[in-house]
Amino acid sequence: MKYRRRKRLSAEEYAEGIIKGDRIILSRAITLIESKLDDDILLAEEVLEKILPHTGNSLRVGITGVPGVGKSTFIESFGKHITSQEKKLAVLTIDPSSQISGGSILGDKTRMEELSNDPLAYVRPSAAGSALGGVNYKTRETMLLCEAAGFDVILIETVGVGQSETTVKGMVDFFLLLMLAGAGDELQGIKRGIMEMADAIAITKVDGDNVRRGQLARAEYQNALHLFPPSETGWSPKVMTCSSVDKEGLDDILDNIMKFEKDMKTKGFFQSNRQQQNLHWMHETIESYLKRSFYNNSAVSEKIDSLENGVIQNKVPALTGARKLIDIYKNTKN
């Protein structure tokens, strides 16, 4: 069987297909965004410029949680609750380990089998390792493509409690933290910084014999949140309980998110937050471009091994090695 190469789409064809809600072209555009090829990067930028006027109309929600909290199960139940209200939903998963093994990328989609088959939902893993900013770059770009495709709500799932939380917080409107009840030392088991980032906390798996523990954990977390300084927005994070199995508490969580959106838009914080995120995104991209340009520079590549060896053998101070390489790079650009 002779292999026929798929026709390369133009930026106009990509944009037109995305705006019409064509899922196949949307998926191809996301693959384009993830490409490391220079030609693809330039084409991706063209596509983004063309679809940009059609972005910004979705509600962006980040979801994180401790290991074992059941993020995928929660997202599937919560996602089905969202689509039951005739809202179009996109789910983007983040997996920083995917550069090497693919990690949980396939696992996320198979665990959300029911949601993946929902005509109002679109589940897409966001692989790490992009040439321009890794997880940050591709997840943000993918989010914009999904917005242009007409999705009303975008859920971004992090890989867990760790480095990815700050990344995701910087690209969403609402940040939801999932926690377990009855696991012991709940308040000590999570960093204060992550709790301070949360716009709401949901205690998961509150069903069966775990209902009482869930209510106790809810009270403990609510009391802990009262110890934090008030937000400049005036928003007070709420602690809720839910069961993905029994489909309990999901409506309260969605109502809380919608109330947040309305409140922030009324006070003017919603748009200003997005504007600051865009500026931060631009500067992150500049850093990524410069880093890529630096390490791909032929003059730097010629000298980096010898200087690295000098640093390893303690013959060259790290600062000196860095300065010499930077000087070499600067001289090639003059």
Salt bridges, closest charged atoms under 4 A:
GLU12 OE2 - LYS50 NZ 3.45
GLU13 OE2 - LYS7 NZ 3.06
GLU16 OE2 - LYS20 NZ 3.02
GLU34 OE1 - ARG124 NH2 3.44
ASP38 OD1 - ARG292 NH2 2.68
ASP40 OD1 - ARG8 NH1 2.96
ASP108 OD1 - ARG111 NH2 2.96
ASP118 OD2 - LYS80 NZ 2.99
GLU147 OE2 - ARG60 NE 2.66
ASP173 OD2 - ARG274 NH2 2.66
GLU196 OE2 - ARG192 NE 3.14
ASP199 OD2 - LYS169 NZ 3.47
GLU261 OE2 - LYS265 NZ 3.11
ASP263 OD2 - LYS267 NZ 3.68
GLU284 OE1 - ARG140 NH1 2.82
GLU284 OE2 - HIS280 NE2 3.01
ASP327 OD2 - ARG323 NH1 3.27
